[in-house]
Amino acid sequence: MASMKDISELCGVSIATVSKALNDQSDIGEETRARIKQVAKELGYFPNSSARALKTKRTYNLGVLFVDEAQSGLTHDYFAYVLNSFKQVAEERGYDITFISKGAGDGKQMTYLERCRYRGFDGVVIACVDFENPEVEELVKSDIPLVTIDHTFYGRAAVISDNITGMRDLLTYVAKQGHKKVAYIHGADSTVTKNRLSSFYKTAEELGLTVPDEYIREAAYRSTRAAGEATAALLELQNPPTCILYPDDFSCFGGMNVIREKGLRIPEDISVAGYDGLRIGRHIEPKLTTLWQNTEVIGAEAAGKLIDLIERPKTTILEPIVIGGEVYEGKTVGKIR
């Protein structure tokens, strides 16, 4: 493996000059810098990560804590796109990412904070976990730079999808199609769920919609089975809704299956709308009406904020970053005449 000494001998300069050129310091000439970088490239030189860590006090490695209740991992439609965007921006800025596993690699079980210390992460992003877990709270209270996605902790940076406006826009769109009997199958208890549900009730009130208690059901996020069961219960009501909103697009597919099994048509007999804006929803018939969330911007903002906290801790503000979405009209919400 080539070293800085090899580069210095070929270029006829000191090792210190080579180091300055490779680190883009300003006190050497542009021609010398270009020559050194070219030789380094030809020799296949890469800086030693251990040496760089000793010099910069960083590992250039970011931890990702992602544990969803369905144990879907990177098959999770929504967060897969968020984390892919996070990864792209992190790599562009010179960082690797590592998922925080349950063990340390030697059979020992460690808390989330202990694992982060063990791996030497420069910072951590937390997404889709039980935020009330004592291990998560311990990590949040530590001195490790940290960003949460879709959840806020006092004194910590966060990137949040605008669930309040998103639900308001989606319900408003449905109401404009003439629907007055709208049911909502929401996800399990979380900050996201609370914000969406509160926004649903507030928007319904502003629009003059009456929401019977039996129109509100709960089903775990991404559970087609639970969503299907809740859908069946709504359809059996004496006064069933004309439109059903779901906690996410994946759950909505489960509801749509039950509707069709009962011989009903979408949207002629009953309308449905999802939430997230998954690409697959645009490739089914009829195309799914949903609230599209900007996963690319959410992931990119989370990575940018976390790296800023690492590299510029004194000047990076800890305000929540709120990312808006928009209604994708699709074809699953019909008009009531």
N, C-alpha and C positions, 0 to 999 in steps of 0.2 A: 504493500500500500504506500502510495506517495505521501511525502511529508512536506512541511513548509521548508525544511532544510533543502530538500531536493529542488523545490521551486526557486529558492534563493540562489542556489548554485547555478542553475540554468539561466537565471535572469541577471546574475551578477549584482545582487542587492542583498541587504541584510535580512535576517528572519523577521526583524521588527517591521521592516518596510513591507514585506510580504503580508504580515498580519494586518497592517493598516490598509493595504489595498483590498484584501479580502473582506474587511469589515467596513469598507467604504468611508474611511476616515478622510478628512479634507486636506490634511497637511502633506499630501504627495501629489505629484503631477498626474494629469489625466492620462498621458501617454504611458507612463510607468504603470499606472493602475491597470490599464487595458492590457498591457503586455503580461503582467503577472497573472491576471485572470485568465488570459488565453492559455498560458502555460499550465496553469492549474487545471483547466478544463481538459487539455490534451493529456495530462498525466492521470486524469481521473481522480483528482484530489477531493476528498470530503473531510470536513473538520471532524475531529474526534468528539463524539457526543459527551463523553465523560469529562474531557478537558473543557468543553464549552460550558458544561454545567458548573464546574468548579469556578470558572471565570465569571459567568453571568448570574450564578446562584439560581438558575432555572433549569428544568428538565425539558422544557418545550413539549410537555405532555399534559393533556387535559383529560380529566376524568368525566365519564358520563354515567350518571345514576338514573337508570330507567327500569322500573319494575312495575308493569301494569297488572291489574288484578286478573286478567284473563291469561297471563303468562304467554302473550302472543309474540313478545320480542320484536324483532325487526319486520315481522309480518304485519305489525300494527299499521294499518293503512295511513292514518293521519300522522303519527309520530315518525314513521319511517321517512316521510318526505321532510319533516322538520329537521330530523337528525342528519339526513343527507345534506341538506343545505348548511347546517352547522359544521359538518365535516369539511365541506368544500372551502368555506371561508377560513376555518382553522388551518387547513393545509396551505392555503394561499399565503397566510401570514406566518408560516414556518412551524406550525404546531402539529403534533400527532394527537390522536384521541384513543382512549382506552376505556372500555366498559368496566365498571366496578363490579367485580364478581363476588361470589359468596365466600371464597377462600383466598388465602394469600399465595397459593401455589405449593405450599409445603404441608397441606392438610390442616392447617390451623384455621379456626373460625375467628373472624375479627369483626368489629363494628365497622360501619361505613367510614367513620372518621379514622379509625386505625388503618383501614385499607388504603385510604387516601394518603396518610402519612407514610405507610409502607411503600407505596408506589411513587411517592414524591411528586404528586400532581401539582402543577403550578396553579391550577384552578379547577373548578368542578361546575358542571351544568346538571341541574336536577329537573327531570321531567317525568310525569305520570307515575308518581309513587304515592304511598300513604303519607301525606305531609304531617300527619299527627304521630307518626312513628317516632318513639323516643330517640332512635338512632339517627333519624333524619334531623330532628331538632338539635341533637348534639352536633351534627355536622354544620348545620346552619349557624350555630352559636360560636363556631370555631373561627380562627383567623385566616382560614383559607379563602381566597377570592372565589366568589360563587354567584351564579345566576340561576334563578328558577324560571320555569316556563309554565304559564297558566296558573300561577299561585304566587302570592306575595307574602313576604315576611318583613316585619319592620326592620329597617336598617340594612336590607339586602336588595340587590338589583333584581329586576324581574322583567320578562317579556311576556305580555299578555294579549291574547286574542280578545277583541272587543265583543265579548259575549252579550253584553247588555244591548248595545246597538244592533248587533247581529240578530238577536231574537226579535227585537222591535221591528226591524226591517222585514224579516221573514213573515211575522204574523200580520203586519200591515199589508204586505203583498197578498197574502191569502184572503184577508178581509176585503181587499179591493176586487177580488174575483167573486165577491158576493157571499162568501162563507160566514155564517153567523154562529154555527155550531162547530167549534174547533176544539179537538182534544189534544192533549200533550202527554206523550210518554217520555218522561225525563230519565236521566241517568242516575246512578247511585250518588249518595251525598258527597259533595265536594264543593270547592269554591266556584268552579265552573257551573255546576248544577244550580247552586243557589242563585248565582247571578242571572242565569238564563230563566229560571223559574220566576224569580221576582220580576224580571223584565216582561215575561209572558203575562203575568197577572196585571202589571201596571199598564201595559199596552192594550190589553183586552178592555180594561176599565176605560181608558181614553177613547177607544174605538166603540164603546157601548156594547161590547160583547158580554153575554152572560156565560160563565164557566161553572157548570155544576161540578161538585166534588168528584163525582164518578168519572168525569172526563180527564182527571189527572191520575196517571198511573206511573209506576216506577219499573224500570228494567235496567239491568247492568249494561254499561256501555259495550257495544260490539257484540251483544248477545242476541243472535237471531232467534234463539229459542224463547228467551224471556220476552222479547219484543213481539214475537208471534202470539204468545199466550195473552199478553196485554191487549193486543189487537183483537183477538177473538172475544175477549171480555167486553170490549167497547162495542163490537158489532152486535153483541147479544142484548145490549141495553134496549129498553122500551123506546127511548128517544136517542138513537145513535148519532154520533157526529157525522158531519159531511166531509170533514177533513181531519186527518191525524198527523201531528208533528212528531218526529222521532228524535232520540238523543244523538244519533249519528247516522250516516248513510248506510253503514253495514247493518245496523239494527233495522233500518227501514226495509232492507231487502227481505228480512224475515217477516215483517208485517205484510209486505206485498205478496209473499208466497201464501200466507194464510187467507188474505183477501181473495186471491184467485182460486184457492181450494174451495172456497165457499161459493164460487160461481159468480163473483162480482167483478166488474170491470173497473180499471183505473184509467182515466179519471171520471168516466161516465157515471159510475155508481157511487164511488167514493174517491176522494182525493188524498194524496199523501205528500209529505215533504221531509227530507232528511236534513242533515247538518254536517258540514265539513267540506263538501265539494270534491269528493273523490273522483278521479278520472273515469273509473269504471261506470259511474252513474251517467256519464254522457254517451256510453256505448251500449246501453240497454234500451229497450222499447217498452213504454214511452220513456224518453230521457227524464232523469230524476230532477225534480225541483228541489233545490237545496240552498243552504247558506254556505257559499264558498269561503274558506279561510285561507289566507295567504301564507301557506307553510314555508315557502321559499324565503320570504322576508322575516318571518318569525325565527327561523333557524339562523339566518344570516345576522340578524340583530343580536341574538343571544351570543353567538360566537364573537362578534365585534365588541360587545359590551364586556364579556368576560376577559378578553385579551387586553382591552383598555384598562380594566381593573388590575391586571397583572403588571402591565408595562407602565401605566400612568395612574397609580393608586391615589395620588394626592389631588388630581384634577378631574377624576371621573366621578360624575354625579350618580347617586344611587336611586334616581327616580325610576318608577315603572315605565316601560315603553309599551304603549298600547297600539296594536296592529288591527286595522279595520278589515272587514270582509265585504262581500256583496252578494245579493240574491242572484242565483242562477235560475232563471225562470223554468227551464225544462218544459215538460209536458204532463207532469203527474198531478198538477192542480188545475182542475177544470173550473169553468165559470158557472155560477149559480144564477139562473135567470128568473 
